[in-house]
Amino acid sequence: MTDSAFESLADSLLAALEEAIADHADAELQGGVLTVEGEEGTWIVNKHAPTRQVWLSSPRSGARHYAFAAEAGKWLDTRGGGDLLEVLSEEFGFPINWQAP
């Protein structure tokens, strides 16, 4: 994946997350970092260009790194865990959807 392809995918993902979450919690996207303030604490989702990953810091599940799996069209945990959107949907209690552009 090229740097520009990663940036496009990650920016699209972060914008979709902000839009989906903003109706339910205080969410702010700034400089490639999405910060969500919830009752349980603060979630941070950010793009990490050097590794071409999206990183999640969650008060519920801890820190995880996700890489885009083009064949699945999903951001998958680099340690064999699940899909980023499934994790966030479960943690926030509502469905969060995104499709690769």
N, C-alpha and C positions, 0 to 999 in steps of 0.2 A: 504494500500500500504506500502510495506517495504521501509526502507531508501534506500537500494540499487536499488530498482525498480524506486523510485523517481529520484535518481541521474542519472540513465540510461536514463529515459525519458527526463529529463530536459537537460542533456548534448546533447542528440540527437536533441532536439528542437533548442537549442542555436547554435549548429553547422550548422544546416540547415538554420536558419535565417541568420547567418553570410554569408554563401555561396550565398544565394539568394539576399541579400542586397548589397554585396560587388561589384557587377557589376554596381550598380546604385549610391552608396554613400560610404563614408569612414566608414567602419565597422571593429571593432576590438573586438575579443573575448579573454578575459583573466581572468582566475580564476573564471569562472562561471558568468562573467559579460560581456554582449555584449553592446558596446558603438557605437552608430551610429551618425555621424556628418552630418547634413543636412542643407539646406538653412534656414529652420525655427528654427533650434536649435539642441539640442542634445536629442536623445532617449537613454534610458538605459533599458535593459531587463536583469534581473538577477534571478537566482534561489535562493529561500529562504527555505533552508532545514528544519528549525524548524516547519514551517507551511505546508511544502510540496506544496509550491506554486511557481509560476513564477510571478515576479513583473515587471510592466511596468511603466516607467516614460516617458511621452511624452509631447513635447511642444504644441501639438494639443489637446490631450484628457486628459491630466493630469495623475494622478497616479491611477493605477488599479492593482488588484491582481487576478490571474487566478489559478484555480485548475484543475487538469486533471480529466475529466469525462470519465472513462473507457468505459462505454456503448456507448458513442458518439465518442470516440477516439479523443476528442478535449480538448483544454485548454479553460475553460469557466470562465467568469468574476464571481467572488464570490458574487457580488451584483446583480446578475441577468442580467448582460449585455451580450454581444455577445462573440464570439469566438476570441481569441487572433489573429489568423492568418487573420481573416476577418478585424479586426481593423487595423492591420499593413498593409495589402494589400491596404486598402482604404487610409490610411495616406501617404503611399509611392507612390501610384499610379500604382502599378503593382502587379500581383498575387504572393503570397508567399504560397508555399505548404509544407506540412510535414505530414508524417504518422508515427504513433506509431510503434516502432520496435516490 
